[in-house]
Amino acid sequence: MKYFILFFLISSLFSQSPLKIITNNQSISDKKVPVIFLMHGYGDNERYFNKFIRNFDEDALIVSMRAPFKFSLISLGFLHNKWFHVDIDWNGNLKEKKSQILRSEKLIIDTINHIQDEYNIDTTKIFIGGFSQGGMMALHILSKYPEKFKGFIAHSTRLLKDFEFQDNLSRYKNLNLLIIHGKRDLVLRIRNAYETKKIFEGMNSNIEFHELKIGHRITIDSINIIENWFSKISS
């Protein structure tokens, strides 16, 4: 029996949450529960994880966050958002806007703290993850706050160009990281996932790695993998 009903809450303009969110609403319960914070990819919004929320079968509060910066293209009926801007020079080199990365980081942490105040959260079982650019932010958050989270999810993503660990590398030992990537991903190639895996294995982190026959997207198979991993880590 689930302790949560799948009731979508889309935050209004007057929401106290620093980032706009949707979540599966917590039913009335005195039981402390785990929470999973999710971040969408470039040009998308918090509704990207609607299917994930509908199909996730574990007892947990799920919070999908909207990136704070607007995407430059306008499309009727669809909200374009990004966690940070990326420039590409004539040689194909990427330059990520650091000030926006740091601003997004602050808003993510503030939103997490807000949810902890509003819900009966088990603070020893806080998870964070993302898809594509949202996954880049999850790995960035991992580098800054490894002790705050029980586990991290990196789906179809890569490390930021300026990714760096904090000085005390022992902070990353035994952290839980789930990496999922598609063999047919033409947006972010599978080599990015192997690079992330290699780096965190060097930190003696607990890595679970899945290479799927998919492109740049989340599938039911992805959701099932995340659910099984979450069940093992949170038990």
Buried (B, 14 or more C-beta within 10 A) or exposed (E): EEEBEBEBEEBEEEEEBBBBBBBBEBEEEEEEBBBBBBBBBBBBBBBBBEEBBEEBEBBBBBBBBBBBBEBEEEEEEEBBBBBBBBEEEEEEEEEBBEEBBEBBBEBBBEBBEBBEEEBBBBEEBBBBBBBBBBBBBBBBBBBBBBEEBBBBBBBBBBBBEEBEBEEEEEBBEEBBBBBBBBEEBEEBBBEBBBEBBEBBEEBEBBBBBBBBEBEBBBBEEBBEBBBBBBEEBBE
